[in-house]
Amino acid sequence: MPLVPTAELVDRARAAGGGVAAFNVITLEHAEAIAAGAEAAGVPAILQVSENAVRFHGGLVAIAAAARSVAQASSAELSLHLDHVVSEGLLKAAQHTGFSSVMFDASKLPYGENVKATAAAVRWGHARGIWVEAELGRVGGKAGEAPLDAHAPGVRTDPVEASTYVAETGVDALAVAVGSTHAMVERTAALDHGLIARLRDAVPVPLVLHGSSGVPDEEIARAVAAGMVKINVGTALNTAFTGAVRDWLDANPAGVDPRKYLVPAREGMAGTVERFLRVVAG
């Protein structure tokens, strides 16, 4: 099936009062698992490649081509999203590699610099038909960062500041800090659902939840009901992948053919994708 623009999937989910899940692609097996999970659930999904994954592969071209080929061969409605982009060079590579959307991450910058950099990214993206997401607040757990308490003062996104930020930058979607953290391997995060509702009322654009791997199913469902639209999942796929590989190697210590353990790894991720999609879709 042809790629579907991220904007279309997000707008459709928002209009229906639901959500759409976005899953991180690190390897070819991740992309295949996301497509298989979406086909099994019968709902759309977003394949997203982060700047960290691009760095791991030594560039964007190969992993973008793999994700694009998998998505186009699938019967599910799938889009490609470039996630947590910091470098201008990677931002500008989006238009040539099949990505219809980018999350431009200037969240580490002081507020004024964040606004300036994000507004420039939005102007560049909109001139080329690219949907742009940004982040306000501090969703901890990113690679290379010190641990961050998601409930510490000043961490969560302020609705008044969010309203101003969206107006000043022109972003199409806003990732907000409401109690989740990147890279959680246990699903124990408690979200601030009142804050989600206030943010929904404060800004005219869809809200994005990062760090959803650590959020229990019921919390995700409540978050979508309160106004979250795009739900990002990454670590949960890696947990399923690595767990399946460990189990196979423990049972087959003499095994050397990676296909033997990549099959259960891919199947485990596909099951995880399907489950998240059913929760997010409602």
C-alpha positions in Angstrom: 0.0 0.0 0.0 1.3 3.5 -0.7 2.6 5.4 2.3 0.0 7.5 4.1 1.0 10.9 5.4 1.4 11.1 9.2 -0.8 14.2 9.2 -3.6 12.2 7.7 -3.4 9.4 10.3 -3.1 11.9 13.2 -6.0 14.1 12.0 -8.2 11.1 11.4 -7.6 9.7 14.9 -8.1 13.0 16.5 -11.4 13.6 14.7 -12.6 10.2 15.9 -11.6 11.0 19.5 -8.9 8.3 19.4 -5.2 7.9 19.0 -2.6 6.5 16.6 0.5 4.7 17.8 4.0 5.4 16.5 6.7 2.7 16.9 10.5 3.1 16.8 12.4 1.3 14.0 15.9 0.2 14.8 16.4 -2.8 12.6 14.6 -4.3 9.6 12.9 -6.7 12.0 11.4 -3.8 13.9 9.8 -2.5 10.7 8.5 -5.9 9.7 7.1 -6.4 13.2 5.3 -3.0 13.2 3.7 -3.8 9.8 2.7 -7.3 10.9 1.2 -6.0 14.2 -0.8 -3.3 12.3 -2.1 -5.8 9.9 -3.2 -8.1 12.7 -4.9 -5.3 14.6 -6.5 -3.8 11.4 -5.5 -0.3 12.3 -3.0 2.3 11.0 0.4 2.9 12.6 3.5 5.1 12.3 7.0 3.8 11.7 9.4 6.3 13.2 13.2 6.4 13.0 15.1 8.4 15.6 18.3 10.3 15.1 19.9 7.8 17.4 18.9 4.9 15.1 20.2 6.9 12.1 23.5 7.3 13.9 23.6 3.6 14.7 23.3 2.8 11.0 25.8 5.3 9.9 23.3 7.4 8.0 19.6 7.6 7.1 19.5 6.1 3.6 19.6 2.4 4.3 17.2 2.3 7.3 14.9 4.7 5.5 14.8 2.5 2.4 14.2 -0.6 4.5 11.3 1.0 6.5 9.8 2.5 3.4 9.9 -0.8 1.5 8.3 -2.7 4.4 5.6 -0.1 4.7 4.8 0.0 1.0 4.6 -3.8 0.9 2.1 -4.0 3.8 -1.6 -4.1 3.6 -1.8 -1.8 6.6 -2.0 2.0 6.5 1.5 3.1 7.5 3.4 6.4 7.6 7.1 7.2 8.1 8.2 9.7 10.8 11.7 11.0 11.6 11.9 11.2 15.4 13.9 13.3 17.8 15.8 15.2 15.2 18.4 17.6 16.5 20.7 18.2 13.5 19.7 20.4 10.7 21.3 18.1 8.2 19.0 15.2 9.2 16.0 17.4 9.3 16.6 18.4 5.7 17.2 14.7 4.6 13.5 14.0 5.4 12.2 15.3 2.1 14.3 13.0 0.0 13.7 9.7 1.9 9.9 9.2 2.2 9.3 10.8 5.5 6.1 12.9 5.7 6.7 14.2 9.2 9.5 15.1 11.6 9.8 15.6 15.3 12.3 18.4 15.7 13.7 18.3 19.2 15.0 21.6 20.6 13.7 20.8 24.1 17.2 21.0 25.6 17.6 24.6 24.6 16.4 27.6 26.7 12.9 28.5 25.9 13.7 31.5 23.6 16.2 29.5 21.6 13.8 26.5 21.4 11.2 28.8 19.9 13.6 30.3 17.4 15.0 26.9 16.2 11.6 25.2 16.1 10.0 28.0 14.2 12.7 27.8 11.6 12.3 24.0 11.3 8.5 24.5 10.9 8.9 27.1 8.1 11.3 24.8 6.3 9.0 21.8 6.7 5.8 23.5 5.8 7.4 24.8 2.6 7.9 21.2 1.6 4.7 19.7 2.9 6.3 18.1 6.0 4.3 17.9 9.2 6.4 19.0 12.2 6.1 17.9 15.8 8.1 19.5 18.7 8.5 19.0 22.5 7.9 21.3 25.4 8.7 20.3 28.9 11.1 17.6 29.9 10.4 14.0 29.0 13.4 12.3 30.6 15.2 9.1 29.8 16.8 10.1 26.5 20.1 8.5 25.6 23.0 10.3 27.3 20.8 12.2 29.8 21.0 11.9 33.5 18.0 10.3 35.2 15.0 12.6 35.5 12.1 12.5 38.0 9.0 12.9 35.8 7.2 14.3 38.8 9.9 16.9 39.8 8.9 20.6 39.9 9.3 22.4 36.6 9.5 19.2 34.5 5.9 19.0 33.3 4.5 21.1 30.5 2.7 24.3 31.5 -0.5 24.9 29.5 -0.1 28.6 29.3 3.5 28.3 28.1 2.3 25.6 25.7 -0.3 27.8 24.2 2.3 30.6 23.6 4.8 28.1 22.2 2.5 26.7 19.6 1.4 30.2 18.5 5.1 31.3 18.2 6.4 28.2 16.4 3.5 27.1 14.3 4.1 23.4 15.1 1.6 20.8 13.9 1.7 18.7 17.1 3.2 19.0 20.6 4.9 16.4 22.7 4.3 17.2 26.3 5.7 16.1 29.7 2.8 14.6 31.8 4.5 11.9 33.8 6.1 9.4 31.4 9.8 8.9 30.8 11.7 7.5 27.9 13.4 4.0 28.1 11.3 2.6 30.9 11.3 -1.2 31.0 8.6 -1.5 33.7 5.1 -0.2 33.0 4.7 1.8 36.2 4.3 5.4 35.0 1.4 7.4 36.4 0.2 10.2 34.1 -1.4 13.5 35.1 -4.7 13.2 33.3 -5.9 16.5 34.6 -2.9 18.2 33.0 -3.5 16.4 29.7 -7.0 17.8 29.6 -5.8 21.3 30.4 -3.2 21.0 27.7 -5.8 19.7 25.2 -7.9 22.8 25.9 -4.9 25.2 25.8 -3.5 24.3 22.4 -5.1 23.8 19.0 -2.8 21.0 17.8 -2.7 17.3 18.6 -0.8 16.2 21.8 1.9 13.5 21.7 2.9 11.2 24.5 6.5 10.1 24.5 7.8 7.3 26.7 4.7 5.3 26.4 6.4 1.9 26.9 6.4 2.6 30.7 2.8 3.5 30.8 0.2 0.8 31.7 -2.6 0.0 29.2 -5.3 1.6 31.3 -3.3 4.8 31.7 -2.8 5.0 27.9 -6.5 4.5 27.3 -7.3 7.3 29.8 -4.7 9.5 28.2 -6.2 9.1 24.8 -9.6 9.8 26.2 -8.3 12.9 27.8 -6.8 14.3 24.6 -3.5 12.5 23.7 -3.4 11.6 20.0 0.0 10.3 18.9 1.4 7.6 21.3 5.1 6.8 20.9 6.4 3.4 21.8 10.0 2.2 21.5 11.5 0.4 24.5 8.6 -2.1 24.7 9.6 -3.4 21.3 13.2 -3.8 22.3 12.2 -5.6 25.5 10.2 -8.1 23.5 13.0 -8.5 20.9 15.8 -9.0 23.5 13.7 -11.3 25.7 12.9 -13.6 22.8 16.5 -13.7 21.7 17.7 -14.5 25.2 15.1 -17.3 25.6 16.1 -18.9 22.3 19.9 -18.7 23.1 19.3 -20.1 26.6 17.5 -23.0 25.0 19.9 -23.4 22.1 23.4 -22.5 23.4 25.1 -24.0 20.4 22.9 -22.2 17.9 24.7 -19.7 15.5 22.1 -19.0 12.8 20.6 -15.5 13.7 17.5 -16.3 11.7 16.5 -18.9 14.3 16.2 -16.3 17.0 15.2 -13.3 14.9 12.0 -15.1 14.0 10.7 -15.3 17.6 12.1 -11.8 18.2 10.1 -10.4 15.3 7.0 -12.3 16.4 7.4 -11.0 19.9 7.6 -7.4 18.7 4.6 -7.9 16.4 2.5 -9.1 19.3 3.6 -6.1 21.3 2.7 -3.7 18.5 -0.7 -5.3 18.1 -1.5 -5.0 21.8 -0.5 -1.3 21.9 -2.5 -0.6 18.8 -5.6 -2.1 20.2 -5.3 -0.1 23.4 -4.6 3.2 21.6 -7.4 2.6 19.0 -9.9 1.9 21.7 
